[in-house]
Amino acid sequence: MLSQNVIEAIGHTPLVRLTLGADRDVRVYAKLEMNNLFAMKDRVAKQIITEARATGELAEGAPIVESSSGTMALGVALVGTALGHPVHIVTDPRIDRTTLAKLEALGCAVHVVPAMDAHGWQGARLTRLREIMDRNPGAFWPRQYENPQNPAAYRYLAQELLADLDTVDVLVGAVGSGGSLCGTSRVLRESLPELYVAGVDCVGSVLFGQPDRPKRLQSGLGNSLHPKNLDHSLIDEVHWLNDHEAFAATRELAREEKLFAGNTSGSVYRVLGAMAARATPGTTVVGIFPDRGDRYADTVHSDAHWTEKDLRRLPVATVPRQVLDGTEVRSWSFRRNRADAPRPAFVFVESNTTGTGMLALRIAADAGYEPVLVTGDSTRYAGLAGSGATVVDCDTNDTDALVRAVTKAFEPGCVAGVSTTSEFYLVAAAALATAVGLPAERAEAIAGCRDKGRLRAVLRRAGIGQPRFEVVEDAESAAAAADRLGTPCVVKPVDDSGSTRVRRCDSAQQAAELAAEITARTTNGRGQAMAGRALVEQYLDAPEYSVEMFGVDGVHRLIGITEKTVTGAPHFVESRHLVPADLPAEAAREMTATVSAALAATGLGRGPSHTEVKHTATGSAVVEINPRLAGGLIPELYRLATGVDLLAAQVAYAGGTEPLLPDGFARHAGIQFLLPAEQGVLERVAGLEEARALPGVERVTVTATPGARIAPPTDAYGRIGHIVAVGDSRAAVVEALDRAAALIRIELRER
């Protein structure tokens, strides 16, 4: 195309179809604004400066002063100097040497501010700019962030797209000043009202409600200030990428599409891929690619720069995570801005049956998610119908089927969180989270805790205090193990739940009989295959506690220590819990250190954990590690004692939000379980109202219904109710529980 001068040559950039989406008949195009003489902002500089000259705001030969570290500086330098104006560019030390060389070659005066101020680099640059303006009366400041001629310049880009394409369904563009994406989309919507617009920002930019992180490495997008040219109402969806993700995408753009570009184009390329994956066949998606890669040769495209900045320490998401408004993001995430947009889905893989699972669904809904229960049998959950949750039916014991069902039900990236309230499905939930691109605990680490035999071996290698043990596969081996370890001993399945089939055995014969019963079972209550192995271990006659912790990105934080009371031999049914535990400070520190070391040995690093410990004369001995919240209503005790809901923290963390965790105890709390002393048919439980009226009693709940057959419990499932009490001291809680329990009578119809 023939141009009479360099200013006339601005615009008319190529539109190139990419390979993205071709396999699904989704047409993805790159508008190569990088092919302007310097970059995309050539258009803006041309529009602003020529308009200012036409209106008289910019006098012939008057200075032009602009704040920029990138392509706007080059555009102003190009147009301003070509029209005979002295040009002053205010920038900061982040400016690349290629851009600096170009500015100086064009004859600009470049002013580099030495340090950030309270508003970051942008604030420091604006302060210097005003000083220069004061020294140069009549100087013109283009004000790219608020000048309406900035977005107006992109009318021509929109017209070029309409001339080249029959339609545009989705437009993707980076956001810095807001000019290019808002200006282009505003014009396109005049003829394409259904256009869907996705903005691309960077982690650490304030443009869409994130906290400012001035040390972010990306340039050309993001901001520490709120530009007036950014019209949020025009943007349907916003994506954030961190420095690692943006730089990696830029390199992939060169390898895969042969376009050597800067990080702004790379970020747009990454989001184009996500939009193409969600699009239906026949959709046309266009991305605006602002900058070439020459000025990024020493940064984005330099391995040495990656090493210097330790970029690989940052997480990399393979797909974006849809987040709620207000969620602080650290890796590729997106938020939908339309009021009628679907909520991000929060998927629970099955649930426990004690009611906590239905509560978790409500917590997710209250947080703003679409709560989803994936289950193989929805009839087992009382209250599910009234929860408002979406139910996805599939075989949850088949990981492949689980992943297929969820990925079919939800678009890529639209599952914001995956969790479970059932310990039987911890491994499946972790595998699903990984499959949909979410951060997750390693399934292998969870499986290593769920298999108590494997856990024992891990703790032994790490030198963690625990009972002596042997893993057996038949009755004969169990008897021999009991003889070697000594009786009484404890025999339990390596992979069942809680206290199920956990008993004290006072002889080798008893150990053999229980081991035979355990190894004969092929499936558990959820239809999952069992290992067919039993754990024979030393019986520790010592007080029992559980240590509740919460891992956030590999760092475990102590929530508290729970004091536990269990029934006598042969069964170990927890009958009372008290929080916080009454332990000497040194003993509590030693127990916490032991559990922290044990968690590190297992490789667990994310979310709640519940570790059962015996406090022996020689120190803490780990009995079990459960990579989940405690059962037995212990989280409810912590809510009452600290004011913090641990189940809500679990949901928040799985959804990518910083969890609110307790910081000390305001009160004491406890629970006393109702345990039948005899076998029979329940007639009624008397004394409930009298117990509820006692000072300190928070609630009294009966879970068994009249007519139910009950018996002295052999595991946690045999408990028929509970009393919860709160108080200002442990003694007050104990007194309330004792008095309430004394008033309650379990009456049977027959013996």
Order of alpha helices (4+ residues) and beta strands (2+ residues): beta-beta-alpha-beta-alpha-beta-alpha-beta-alpha-alpha-alpha-beta-alpha-beta-beta-alpha-alpha-beta-alpha-beta-beta-beta-alpha-beta-beta-alpha-beta-alpha-alpha-alpha-beta-alpha-beta-beta-alpha-beta-beta-beta-beta-alpha-beta-beta-alpha-alpha-beta-beta-alpha-beta-beta-beta-alpha-beta
